[in-house]
Amino acid sequence: MDYIYKFDTDNGFEQTDISSFYDVIEDDDFYLMYLGKASFIDFAKTYNLDDAIIDLLLSDTAKKSYMAVEDNYTFAILELLDIMGNLETSDLIGFYIENNRLIIVDLYDRDQSTTEAFRRMLTKKFSARSPGRLLKYFITALVNNHTRIFDQIKNSTAAVEDAIIKNKKNRDSIGIISDNRHKALNLYASYERLLDTLEVLMENENEIFDDDDIKHLKSVLFRVERYSSNISYLSGYITNVKDSYTSKMDLSMNNTMKVLTVVTTIFTPITIITGWYGMNFENMPELKWNFGYMYVIGISLISVILVYLLFRRFDR
């Protein structure tokens, strides 16, 4: 669904209906729009935007990021994680920016997070027409949920670490660590793309932003940088927990092999003895002795006890 708002100095943004995008083009008032892909293509054709932009939108190829800085407008495509979903998919958002127009383009919104961010942005009070301020509120609303995602990843990783320290067995540990590491990497990549977009906007090559706009863009840039730094720290923490888990598994395997080695060594003399007497040579007088059976058992037990005592002595 498309939303078109016109800025009024007294009342802020008021929703309006237009019969054609020509009405917007010929109007010098500030417009804020939320358009679907088809509607924005209609706008792009009406406004004679660069053919490369129109061709990109008409194609099925989804780019993770795209930036076009023209003389009187800037157009960008940004991929952000599907933060309200499973963090395995992503949303595509377009931004069309002029000094008197800001269009949010809903290219792909699986979890309705883009629509929700736009609605949150509209709850803010505006006393001046400022695309930079609007972008700040919109991007802040987009990443606002990331703190909760960060805490979820951190807490589940901490639970695995606690289980390792307390020597508790959890078969899902490696799966949790791997899943959290994958999520953290995806979040970090998403922040890097967002930072790249904000940095290009702040360069302001076509001078569509004033000083106040740049100030607001810088504010949201610092917020995203902080999130990116937190995720970088979290990735390191997950790696450390993974190393601890691997070390614990290696130690457990070594202990198991040690026990098996000891058992094998203790019973090796018995194996040799039974092998000897199993050959049944005629020149073995013990075989015809009435106490030969008890004799072999006694030798075997003494061998086991001696080997065991030797292990106990060297193990100290």
N, C-alpha and C positions, 0 to 999 in steps of 0.2 A: 504494500500500500504506500502511496506517495503522500508526502506532507510538504506543504509550501507555506512559509511564514514570512510576513512582511514586518519590518521593524518600524515601530512608531515611537517617537521620542517620549511621549507621555505614558504609553501603555506597554512598551516593550514589544515583544514579538506577538503578532496576531495572525492566526491561521487565515489563509485567503484561498479563493478559488480563481483559477485562470483558465481561459478558453484556449490559449495557445502560449507557447514559450516566447513568442514574439512580444507578448505583453511584458514579460520580464526583461527582455533585451532592451526594449525601448524605455524602460523605467529606471531612473537613477537611484531609487530608494534601495535600501539594503534588504536582500532576500536571503533567507535561510531555508534550504530544501533538503528533504530526505527522499531520494528517488531510487526506484528499482533499476535494474540494468536496462530494460527496454525503454523506460522513460528517459533515462539519461542519454541513451543513444539518440532518441528523438531530439533531445535538447542539443546534443553535439552536432547533429546534422543541421538543426535550425540556426545554431550559432556559428556554423562553419569552423568547427574545431579541426585541428590537424587530422588528416586522413589516417595517420599511423595510430592515433588514439581510437578512432572509430573502427579500424580494421582489427585492432587488438580486442576491443569489446565484442566484436562480432564473431571472433574466433572462439573455439572451445578450449584453447590453450590457456591454462591458468598460470599466470606469472606470480611468483612470490612477492615481487616488488617491481615497481615501475615508476619513473619520474620524468615528467616533461615540463620544462620551465620555458614558457613563451613570453612574449613582450608584455601581454596584459593579463595573463593568467598562469596558474600552476596546476597541473593535474598529477595525482599520485595514486598508485595502487599499493595497498599494504596487506600483508597476510598476518593475521593474529590467531593465536591458538583458540580453539573452541573451549574456553575456560569453564563454561558451565556444563560442558559435556565430559568427555573422557580424556581430554588432552592428546588424543591421537589424531584428531581432525582439526581443521583450521577454517577460519572465516576470511573472506576477501572483502576489503573495504576500499572504496575509491574516494578521493577528495578532489573536488574542483574548487579552486580558490581564486577569487578576484578581490579587489578592494571593496566592492559593494555586493559580493555574492559569496556564499559558502554552500556547496552542495555535498552532502554525504551520499555516496552511491553504495547501495546494498547489492554487491555483486554475488555474494554467497554468505548466508547467515544461517548456519545449521541450528544454533541454539538460541536464536533471537537475542543474543547479547548486543549486537549492533543496534537493534531497535530499542532495546532497554537503555543503552547508553545515550541514545538520542533523546529519549524521554527524560532521563535524569538531567541532561544538559538544559532542557527547557525549563526545569524547575528553578534554575538560577535566575537572579534578577539582573537585567541588563539596562544600563543607563546610557550606553553609547554603542554605536555600530562598530564592532571589532571582531574581524575574523580570527585574529590571534587568540583572543579571549575565548571565543567559541570552541576553537580547536583544543585549547587547554582543558576546558570543561569536558569536552567529548572524550578526549584521550584518557583523562583522569577517570572518567566513568568506565571506560573500557578496561582499564587495568586495576580498577578498585578491588575487584574480586581476587586479585592475584595474591594478596596477603593471606587470605584463607587457604589458597592452594599451597602456598609456601609452608604454612603451618602444618598442613596435612602431610606433606612430603617429609618435613622435618620430624614430626611426631612418630610417623610410622618407621622412619629410619632409626630414631632413638629407641623405639621398642625393640628393634632387632639387635641394636647394640647392647641394650640391657639384658636381653636373653643370652647373648654371647658371654657377657660378664658373669651372669648367674649360672652359666653352664646349662641352660635350658635348651632342650631340643625343639626346633621349629623347622619343619620340612619346607615351609613357605619362605624362609629367610632369604634365600638366594633369589627367589622370584620377586620378592618385595624390593630388594636392593636393585635388581636389574630394572624393574618397572620404574622405580623412583629416579634412577639415573637417567633413564630415557626421557622421563617427564622434565627433569631439570635441564637436560640438553635442549629439548624442544623450546622450553621457556626462554632459555638464554638466546637461542637463535631468533626467537620472536622479538626479544628486546633489542637485539642488535639491528634487526631490520627497521624497527621503530626509531631507534636512535639515528640511523642513517637518514631516514626520511626527515626527522626533525632538524638535523644538522643542515640538510639542503635547504629546507624552508627558512632557517635562520640566516642563511647566506643572503637571502632576499635580493637575488640578482635582478628581478624585474620590479623591485621596489613597490610591491603591492601591500607590504606591511609597514606600519609606522612604528615609532619607538615603543609605544605601549604594547603593540602586538608582539614585538620581539621579546619584551620583558615577560609576557605570559608564556611564550614558547620556551624561553629559557627556564622558566619555572617548572614546566612539565618535563623538560629535558632532564633537569636535575632529579626529578622524582623517578623517571625511568632508569637513569644511571644508578640510582640507589637500589632499585629493584634488581637490576642486572648484577650489581655487586653482591647483593644478597644471594642470588641464585648461583653465582660463581663460588661463593663461600659454601653454599649447600652442596654443590657438586663435589667440592673437595672433601666435605664431611662424609658424603655417601661413599666416596672412593676409600676413605680411611676405614669406614665400617666394613666395606667389602674386603679390604686387605685383612682386617681382624678376623672376619669370618673364614677367609681362606686359610689363614694361619692356624686357626682353631681346628679346621678340618684336617690340615696337614699333620698337626700334633696328634689328633685322634687316630689318624691312620698310622702314624709312627708308633704310637702306643700299642695299637693292635698288632702291628708287625713284630714289635718287641716281644709281646706275649707269645705269639706263634713261634718265634725263634727260640724262646726259652723252653717252651713245651717240646719243640722238635729236638732241641739239644739234650734235654733231660732223658728223653726216651730213645735216643740214638743208641746208647749201650745195650738196651734191651733188644733193639732191632738186630744188632750185631750178634748178640748171644743166641737169640732164636734162629738166626740165620745159620750159625754154626751147627747147632744141634738139629736143625731141620734137614741137614745133609745126610744124617743117618749113616755115617761111616762105621765100618765094623770094628775099627781100632779105637773106638770111643768106649772105654770101660764103664763110664758113668751111665750109659744107656742100659746096661745089664744090672746095675746096682739097684738094690731095693729102695734106696733113698735118693736116687738120681733126680727124680722129679722135684722133690723138695729142695735138693741141692741147687738146681737151676733157678728155682723161684727165689731162693735166698740170695744167690749171686745177683739176680736182676734187681731185687729190692735194695741191696747194698749199693749197687751202681747208681740207682736213681737217687738214693739219699746222699751219696758222695757228691754227685753232680749238683744237686740242689744246694748243699752246703757250700760248695765252691762258688756258685752264683751269688749266694747270700754274702759271702765274704768279699767278693770283688764289687758287689753293688754298693757297699758302704763308702 
